[in-house]
Amino acid sequence: MSVLLVQDACVYPADPENRFLPTGSLLIIDGHIAEVGTAAEIGPAVAQIPPDELTVLDARHMMALPGFVNAHWHETFAMRLARPNSGFLSCGGDLHAVSASFDSSADFGDLLTPDEATAVARYSLWTQLRSGVTTLGDAGSINRPEALASAAEELGMRCAVSTWAADAVCSPDEDKPTRTRDADAILARIESLVPSRSELVRCRPSSIYVTNMTDELGRGLADLTTRHDLPFATHVAALRNEADVMLRYYGTTGVRRLAELGLVTDRLLAVHCGFADADERQLLRDAGAQVNISPAKYGMSGETALTEGSVVDLELSLSTDGLPLPLPGMVEAMRAAWQGFGERTGDPEALTATDALAMATRVPARGLRWPGIGSLTKGNRADLVLVPTDDWRYVLQPNPLEAFLSLGCSNDVDTVIVDGQVLISGGRGTRTDEDVLREDYLSALASFSSRCLGIDAAPLVRRARRKAPRRARHA
């Protein structure tokens, strides 16, 4: 039996009651939360554990949060040196450029050798784990899904894998979508991922964009997700100019098309979805679908799903999206949502700090249909994050979570626990060596960029290998 006591933390369980325990503890037995509460409440259960079987983690001056669930993420670190242009997402979106880019990206992952794919995936997933993400939802990555699964298992974190599924492109000189790939081959590859590899890895089918999906692929995905009772994700109603292009090429708008194909169900994670009209939002609401937004990334790319879109009346979860470099994490997404909804509505209570925490934990766990994660409640898996609260930002602060979202960042995450196993402590991996992961990644990036992208990566990689002295976390 493995027993861990996380003692005397400031606990935000992210449960439906939005509880807050200024001084709370968690008793973790064999990877599950056996008890959560004050010392007096869990004392009897702790007293039954033989002292030599109990490991105590002193969490005084720390905040305990559920592990973050990043349900919309793209692993694209292999494209770091290609510097792809994301400007086509700005000012309403250049949908022809978006469609072409998404279609051409579908084949890059298979250009990676298995060793390159694994090295890139390990480093990319590690940046997520290091920032407090214990569960990832791949929504289409420029990597091999098998490499993502192996990397998650090696690191000890959870991941729902998928493929970069696209079989159509909207060319500017056409009025109908042009088929680019065989839908049956795409569906067969996704179905091969369905059998569970382990407790840490699942399959979550996705289509990269509603503009890049034929009816054949859409119907096939609806059948696959129904037969296997799987969640499904796609980008839809993501950009202001999307509806006009959808009407031109498909004769209907994005959410309506998904509904016609049988994909608007409680399995759907509608990514971004800021520009669904009132009837489409009602379709989503009636089906119990979830909308996922990435507010900390929007300003960087010129997207306006939060500020210009209409998403406030739907069930919302948060995510980071993906770029070929570390980008704002789930902490920054929570801040952007918390402050953004307050500014948008003029009501600082429109979305509280604990609401933002739920949108980064409990709500996306439901969107991934992954039971037993997302909140620090009895019986759930013991996935949690510890953040130090012993500096000037938290002095006399009655709500440390608000201080964290106001002045904190992903790098403040000190400890990450998955299934009761401490994977990050003091900001460093306990079972992985960051320097080794980084070196393997740089080598893989150099070989892939040279062989497949025609980029002389050697000078850039040499520069990246010049290591700066590490700064101590605490004086």
C-alpha positions in Angstrom: 0.0 0.0 0.0 1.3 3.5 -1.0 0.2 6.2 1.5 0.9 10.0 1.1 -0.3 12.7 3.4 -0.3 16.2 1.9 -0.5 18.2 5.2 -1.6 21.7 6.1 -2.1 23.2 2.6 -4.5 25.9 1.5 -6.8 23.6 -0.4 -9.1 24.6 -3.4 -10.8 21.3 -4.3 -12.6 22.7 -7.4 -15.6 20.7 -6.4 -19.2 21.8 -7.4 -19.5 23.5 -4.0 -16.4 25.7 -4.7 -15.1 24.8 -1.2 -12.0 26.6 0.2 -10.0 25.0 3.1 -7.6 27.6 4.4 -5.8 24.8 6.2 -6.5 21.4 4.8 -4.9 18.0 4.2 -5.3 15.2 1.7 -4.7 11.5 2.5 -3.8 9.6 -0.6 -3.8 5.8 -0.6 -2.8 3.8 -3.7 -3.2 6.8 -6.0 -6.7 7.8 -4.8 -7.8 10.5 -2.5 -9.0 8.7 0.6 -9.8 11.8 2.7 -9.7 15.5 2.2 -10.5 18.1 5.0 -9.1 19.7 8.1 -6.6 17.9 10.3 -9.4 17.1 12.7 -11.7 15.7 10.0 -9.1 13.3 8.5 -7.2 12.6 11.7 -9.0 9.3 12.5 -8.2 7.9 9.1 -4.6 9.0 9.4 -4.3 7.4 12.8 -5.1 4.0 11.3 -2.0 4.1 9.0 1.2 2.6 10.5 3.8 5.4 10.8 6.3 3.4 8.8 3.9 3.2 5.9 3.0 6.9 5.8 4.9 9.5 3.8 4.2 13.1 4.9 4.5 16.1 2.5 4.6 19.3 4.5 2.5 21.7 2.5 2.4 24.6 4.9 2.6 27.9 3.0 1.5 26.1 -0.1 -1.8 26.1 -2.1 -3.1 22.7 -3.3 -5.1 22.7 -6.5 -6.3 19.9 -8.7 -4.0 18.9 -11.6 -4.9 21.1 -14.6 -6.8 19.4 -17.4 -5.7 20.9 -20.8 -8.4 19.4 -23.1 -7.4 21.3 -26.3 -3.7 21.1 -27.1 -1.6 20.5 -30.1 2.0 19.1 -29.9 3.8 21.1 -32.6 7.3 21.4 -31.2 8.8 19.8 -34.3 7.9 23.0 -36.2 9.9 25.2 -33.9 12.4 26.4 -36.5 9.8 26.6 -39.4 8.2 29.7 -37.8 4.8 29.1 -39.3 2.7 32.2 -39.8 -0.3 32.5 -37.5 -1.3 35.9 -38.8 -4.0 34.4 -40.9 -6.1 33.9 -37.8 -6.3 37.7 -37.1 -8.9 40.2 -38.1 -11.6 37.7 -38.6 -9.4 35.1 -40.2 -8.1 34.4 -43.7 -10.0 31.2 -44.0 -8.5 30.0 -47.3 -5.0 30.3 -45.7 -6.2 28.6 -42.5 -7.8 25.8 -44.5 -4.6 25.3 -46.6 -2.3 25.5 -43.6 -4.3 22.9 -41.6 -4.5 20.6 -44.6 -0.8 20.7 -45.4 0.1 20.2 -41.7 -1.7 16.8 -41.6 1.3 14.9 -43.1 4.2 16.5 -41.2 3.9 14.2 -38.2 4.6 11.1 -40.3 7.8 12.6 -41.5 9.4 12.3 -38.1 11.3 9.1 -37.5 10.0 7.2 -34.5 13.0 8.3 -32.4 12.6 11.9 -33.4 8.9 11.7 -32.6 9.5 10.3 -29.2 12.2 12.8 -28.3 10.0 15.8 -29.4 6.9 14.4 -27.7 8.8 13.9 -24.4 10.0 17.4 -24.2 6.8 19.0 -25.3 4.7 17.0 -22.8 7.3 17.8 -20.1 6.7 21.5 -20.6 3.0 20.9 -19.9 3.6 18.7 -16.9 6.1 21.2 -15.5 3.4 23.9 -15.6 0.9 21.8 -13.7 -1.0 20.0 -16.4 -1.6 16.4 -15.3 -4.1 15.5 -18.2 -3.8 16.5 -21.8 -6.4 16.3 -24.6 -4.6 16.1 -28.0 -6.8 17.8 -30.6 -4.4 17.1 -33.5 -0.6 17.2 -33.3 2.3 17.4 -35.7 3.7 14.2 -34.2 2.8 10.5 -34.1 0.0 9.6 -31.7 2.0 6.5 -30.6 4.9 8.8 -29.6 2.6 11.0 -27.6 1.2 7.9 -25.8 4.7 6.6 -25.0 5.9 10.0 -23.8 2.9 10.3 -21.5 3.4 6.9 -20.0 7.2 7.6 -19.5 6.5 10.9 -17.8 3.7 9.5 -15.7 1.0 11.9 -16.9 -2.4 11.4 -18.6 -3.1 12.0 -22.3 -6.0 11.5 -24.6 -4.4 11.0 -28.1 -5.7 11.7 -31.5 -4.6 12.5 -35.0 -4.4 15.6 -37.2 -7.5 14.6 -39.2 -8.1 16.5 -42.4 -9.3 15.3 -45.7 -10.5 18.5 -47.5 -9.3 22.0 -48.3 -11.3 25.1 -49.3 -9.3 26.5 -52.3 -10.0 30.2 -53.2 -10.7 29.3 -56.9 -13.3 26.7 -56.1 -16.8 26.7 -54.7 -16.7 23.2 -53.3 -14.2 21.6 -51.0 -11.4 19.6 -52.6 -10.8 16.1 -51.2 -7.2 15.7 -50.2 -7.1 12.3 -48.4 -8.9 9.1 -48.0 -11.4 9.3 -45.2 -11.5 5.6 -44.5 -7.7 5.5 -44.0 -8.0 8.4 -41.5 -10.8 6.6 -39.6 -8.9 3.3 -39.6 -5.9 5.1 -38.0 -8.0 6.7 -35.3 -9.8 3.4 -34.6 -6.4 1.7 -34.1 -5.8 4.1 -31.2 -9.1 3.2 -29.4 -7.9 0.2 -27.3 -6.6 1.5 -24.0 -2.8 1.2 -23.7 -2.8 2.0 -20.0 -4.5 3.9 -17.2 -2.7 7.0 -18.4 -3.6 6.9 -22.1 -6.9 7.1 -23.9 -8.2 8.0 -27.4 -10.2 11.2 -28.1 -11.0 11.4 -31.9 -10.9 14.9 -33.4 -11.1 16.7 -36.7 -8.7 19.6 -37.1 -11.3 22.0 -38.4 -14.9 21.9 -39.7 -13.7 23.5 -43.0 -11.3 20.6 -43.5 -13.7 17.6 -43.0 -15.7 15.9 -45.8 -19.2 14.6 -45.0 -17.8 11.1 -45.3 -15.2 11.8 -42.6 -17.7 13.5 -40.4 -20.2 10.7 -40.6 -17.4 8.2 -39.9 -16.3 10.1 -36.8 -19.9 10.2 -35.6 -20.2 6.5 -36.0 -16.8 5.8 -34.4 -17.4 7.9 -31.3 -20.9 6.5 -30.8 -19.8 2.8 -31.1 -16.9 3.3 -28.7 -18.6 6.0 -26.5 -15.7 8.4 -27.0 -15.5 12.2 -26.7 -14.9 14.2 -29.9 -13.3 17.6 -30.5 -13.1 20.0 -33.4 -12.5 23.7 -34.1 -15.8 25.2 -35.1 -17.3 28.8 -35.3 -13.8 29.8 -34.3 -13.3 32.9 -36.5 -15.6 35.8 -37.6 -15.2 35.1 -41.3 -15.8 31.3 -41.0 -19.6 31.4 -41.5 -19.3 32.9 -45.0 -16.7 30.4 -46.1 -18.8 27.5 -44.7 -21.9 28.7 -46.5 -20.0 29.0 -49.8 -18.3 25.5 -49.7 -20.7 23.5 -47.6 -24.0 25.3 -47.8 -24.4 25.7 -44.0 -22.6 27.0 -41.0 -20.2 25.0 -38.8 -22.3 23.9 -35.8 -25.4 23.2 -38.0 -23.2 21.0 -40.2 -21.9 19.1 -37.2 -25.4 18.6 -36.1 -26.4 17.2 -39.5 -23.5 14.8 -39.3 -24.5 13.6 -35.9 -21.6 15.1 -34.0 -23.4 17.6 -31.8 -23.9 15.5 -28.7 -22.7 15.5 -25.1 -19.4 14.0 -26.4 -18.6 17.2 -28.4 -15.9 19.6 -27.3 -16.4 22.6 -29.6 -13.1 24.5 -29.7 -13.2 28.3 -29.7 -16.8 28.4 -31.0 -17.1 32.2 -30.3 -19.1 32.8 -33.5 -22.0 30.4 -33.3 -25.3 32.2 -33.8 -28.1 32.0 -31.3 -29.7 28.9 -32.8 -26.4 27.1 -33.0 -25.7 27.9 -29.4 -29.1 26.4 -28.5 -28.2 23.3 -30.4 -25.0 23.0 -28.3 -26.8 23.7 -25.1 -29.6 21.2 -25.7 -27.1 18.5 -26.6 -25.0 19.1 -23.5 -21.9 19.9 -25.6 -19.0 21.9 -24.1 -17.2 24.9 -25.6 -13.5 25.2 -25.0 -11.6 28.5 -25.2 -7.9 29.5 -25.0 -8.1 33.2 -23.9 -4.4 33.6 -23.0 -3.5 32.7 -26.6 -6.0 34.8 -28.5 -4.2 38.2 -28.1 -1.0 36.6 -29.5 -2.8 35.4 -32.7 -5.4 38.1 -33.2 -8.3 35.8 -32.4 -11.4 37.3 -30.8 -13.5 34.4 -29.6 -13.7 35.8 -26.1 -13.9 39.5 -26.6 -16.0 39.5 -29.8 -17.7 36.1 -29.7 -20.8 34.9 -27.8 -19.8 32.1 -25.5 -20.8 33.4 -22.1 -24.0 31.4 -21.9 -22.5 28.0 -22.6 -20.6 25.4 -20.5 -17.0 26.6 -20.9 -13.6 25.0 -20.2 -10.1 26.5 -20.7 -7.1 25.3 -22.6 -3.7 26.5 -24.0 -4.1 25.6 -27.7 -0.7 25.0 -29.2 2.3 26.7 -30.8 5.8 25.4 -31.7 7.2 27.0 -28.5 6.2 27.2 -24.9 3.1 29.4 -24.7 0.9 30.8 -21.9 -0.1 27.8 -19.7 -3.3 27.0 -17.8 -2.5 29.5 -15.1 -2.4 32.3 -17.7 -5.6 30.9 -19.3 -7.3 31.1 -15.9 -6.1 34.7 -15.4 -7.2 35.8 -18.9 -10.7 34.3 -18.4 -11.1 35.7 -14.9 -10.1 39.2 -15.9 -11.5 39.0 -19.4 -15.1 38.1 -18.4 -15.1 40.7 -15.7 -14.0 43.4 -18.2 -16.4 42.1 -20.9 -19.5 42.1 -18.6 -18.6 44.9 -16.2 -19.4 42.5 -13.4 -16.4 41.3 -11.4 -18.6 38.4 -10.1 -19.4 37.2 -13.6 -16.6 34.7 -13.3 -14.8 34.2 -10.0 -11.3 32.9 -9.4 -12.8 29.6 -8.3 -15.0 29.5 -11.4 -11.8 29.9 -13.5 -10.1 27.1 -11.6 -13.1 24.8 -12.3 -12.8 25.7 -16.0 -9.2 24.5 -15.9 -9.9 21.3 -14.0 -13.3 19.8 -13.2 -15.1 21.1 -16.3 -12.6 20.0 -19.0 -12.3 16.6 -17.2 -16.0 16.2 -18.0 -15.4 17.4 -21.6 -12.8 14.6 -22.0 -15.2 12.2 -20.4 -12.3 11.1 -18.1 -13.9 10.1 -14.8 -12.1 10.4 -11.4 -10.0 13.5 -12.2 -10.5 17.2 -12.1 -11.3 17.8 -8.5 -9.8 17.0 -5.1 -12.7 14.9 -3.8 -12.8 11.7 -2.0 -12.4 8.7 -4.3 -10.9 10.7 -7.2 -7.4 10.0 -8.6 -4.8 11.9 -6.7 -3.7 14.5 -9.3 -2.8 17.8 -7.7 -0.5 20.8 -8.0 1.2 22.7 -5.1 2.1 26.3 -5.4 4.2 28.2 -2.8 2.3 31.1 -1.1 5.1 32.4 1.2 6.2 35.5 -0.5 5.0 39.2 -0.7 2.2 38.4 -3.1 0.2 36.5 -0.4 0.7 38.6 2.7 -2.7 39.1 4.4 -4.4 37.8 1.3 -7.6 36.1 2.3 -8.0 34.4 -1.1 -4.6 33.1 -2.2 -6.0 31.9 -5.5 -6.9 35.4 -6.5 -3.3 36.5 -5.7 -2.0 33.6 -7.8 -4.1 34.5 -10.8 -3.3 38.2 -10.4 0.5 38.0 -10.0 1.5 34.3 -10.5 2.5 32.3 -13.5 3.0 28.7 -14.7 6.6 28.8 -13.5 5.3 29.2 -9.9 4.2 25.6 -9.9 6.4 23.8 -7.4 5.0 20.2 -7.1 3.0 18.1 -9.4 1.5 14.8 -8.3 -0.3 12.3 -10.6 -1.9 9.2 -9.2 -0.2 9.9 -5.9 3.2 9.9 -7.5 5.3 13.1 -7.0 6.6 13.8 -10.6 7.7 17.4 -10.1 9.2 18.7 -6.8 10.8 22.1 -6.3 10.2 22.7 -10.0 12.4 19.8 -11.1 11.4 16.3 -12.3 11.8 13.5 -9.9 11.9 10.7 -12.5 13.0 12.6 -15.5 16.1 14.8 -16.2 15.0 18.0 -17.9 18.5 18.5 -19.3 18.4 15.1 -21.0 14.9 15.7 -22.4 16.1 19.1 -23.7 19.2 17.7 -25.3 17.3 14.8 -27.0 14.7 17.3 -28.2 17.3 19.6 -29.7 19.0 16.7 -31.5 15.7 15.5 -32.9 14.6 19.0 -34.0 17.9 19.6 -35.8 17.7 16.3 -37.7 14.0 16.7 -38.6 14.4 20.4 -39.6 17.4 19.7 -41.8 16.0 16.5 -43.5 12.4 17.6 -44.0 12.2 21.4 -43.9 15.5 22.3 -45.5 16.6 24.4 -42.5 20.2 24.5 -41.4 19.5 24.0 -37.7 23.1 23.6 -36.5 23.8 27.2 -35.6 20.5 27.7 -33.7 20.8 24.4 -31.8 24.4 25.3 -30.8 23.1 28.6 -29.4 20.4 26.8 -27.5 22.9 24.4 -26.0 24.8 27.3 -24.3 23.3 26.8 -20.8 22.8 29.7 -18.5 23.4 29.1 -14.7 20.4 27.9 -12.9 18.8 30.3 -10.4 17.7 29.0 -7.1 14.0 28.9 -6.6 14.2 30.2 -3.0 16.8 32.1 -1.2 
